[in-house]
């Protein structure tokens, strides 16, 4: 099926327009998340602010425990109040998601803001067919006409290039890649304006990963939704994203357009991440990675959380937390020594 | 089929590992039916001292099964395995296995599962030394354990010896797993995706450690991975596996810069890299799962996905063709057959050589 058919089938609303204006579609302001545990609260996200413009693809890079998944879950208000306390503001299309009632939130979630979870291939219900699960989602969020819903289910499969006979199958009959496509189809059911994707292809083989992400980006270009793409694999983000935000120890340490992150990274951790992925085509040089281990959120180092692993650490880094500040056009970093000439 | 003497190995020394016709069938039985799954099919491996062979493939391609066969954790259906010229023992030969484990050690994928949670690091390192007879006394073993901890970069070593697995990060645990493998003073190290469970910032540390150990100690290493860029970083040679067979083998840099098999090309073009930015390259691939590919009976298992598929590919299994510089490819495009002009350079090159087919 060609791209044109796919998009024509998909856009039963108004024609998509790709406006990358300055008005953010989604904005997180001073967001902090504490997980409540028996040993007291554990701060997983500390004072993070970031904005996504309409139609923009933003990558969020970080290791496990950096707070990247927590940021997405809390922003979509998916963390139950008894497990975590969330402070700050999450604005989506001008409204504060954290202040909405359950009903108001329901009208936005999935219709406007959809999520593909980590290990999404396993988020399908094993005892019902794919069709049932797509129809379920459509019904739950307001599509009550069965004929329309069935037609829409087929359109959605076309979007992600799955054959229609898959509708009658159960998840275990499909490969991981097919299940992941089905999950993406469900996420796109209502033309969301923003798609949050948490490690969407981590468990898949490289060929399948490439196919799914290429397809997704084509859809993104055609339908104009914005994407927040969370992964530990910065090489995927460098290829696919407009902007990249890097998290470490619950804080945002650097944010810039993807080519700036690649060519002029200013935070030592970003530089370390870039030194952690060997190249397939470039010269074969020894890469150092990042020495040491990522911190535990329970025992974050004082000052800049990265200082024990940082080659540039000075006394100030051990005591004062560096603020995220602008050091270039659209380029933010949180490092005391960002302006100095390095290396 | 005869094994070609590898041009990069010193002919005077025996290869650390030489495996021929390695095959593993899994028999599935149920409801009166019986089906056979060939997970590893006629695989040849050869690793010289101090060199690293990367075994690359997708999940289900048989790379881990191959490592288990070589480690004698599983018995092979067919084939021979020789380590330093000596035949590997049967999996039932316990004294033989004990001697074998002094020469061959494994670094497992998951460092969280590979260490016993109720024992400290000292126990993990000393136990193999004593049980394999590497050292005679506990004092000597402790002394060596301290050295090993230093070798893998866990300092202060004495402090780390007393730690329990839960007190270490994933990267530190993997270093202990490597130290434990080294405790037996092996000649051959089997590393099964040693970095895939680790946080990205610690992967290079483990890769560098393995590289240095192989170079300093003259270890042969079988490095199993699905990450081509990582494979390029650590290995001298690469074998690419697909559906249980090695479809391409060669010197790493040559395979990566000039892949001969369509599957290798597909893998390489799938790798994410900033150099592909803005291209949104479509990988020419047909919607075929690995299971369907396995059902392509008789023919090349890659034929259902192959952009260059010819009639012969569906009828017969291509033999392993020998090209220049020890390169081997299991593809009819390189057998001197009419290729239909799909891959001119490589095909023309070999058709002039007329590589002989094996019986």
Interface residues (C-beta under 8 A of the other chain):
Chain A: X63 X64 X161 X163 X175 X177 X178 X205 X206 X207 X209 X210 X211 X214 X217 X218 X232 X233 X234 X235 X236 X238 X239 X240 X258 X259 X262 X269 X272 X273 X275 X276 X277 X278 X279 X280 X281 X284 X286 X287 X288 X289 X290 X291 X293 X294 X309
Chain B: X58 X59 X169 X170 X171 X172 X199 X200 X201 X202 X203 X204 X205 X207 X208 X226 X227 X228 X229 X230 X232 X233 X253 X256 X257 X266 X267 X268 X269 X270 X271 X272 X273 X274 X275 X276 X277 X280 X281 X282 X283 X285 X287 X289 X290 X291
